[in-house]
């Protein structure tokens, strides 16, 4: 993989992780 693709992949993973973390905190507050 080219470095640019790896960078985009890493960014996507971070965004997905942050989205899951936000969803988890929202569900925790809702409970």
HUDAMO-V112883 format. One record per pair of residues at least 24 apart in sequence whose ideal C-beta (glycine too) atoms are under 7 Angstrom apart, sorted by sequence separation. I is the first residue (numbers start at 0). J is the second residue. D is the distance in whole Angstrom. If there is no record, write none. Layout:
# HUDAMO-V112883
i=I j=J d=D
i=I j=J d=D
This chain:
# HUDAMO-V112883
none
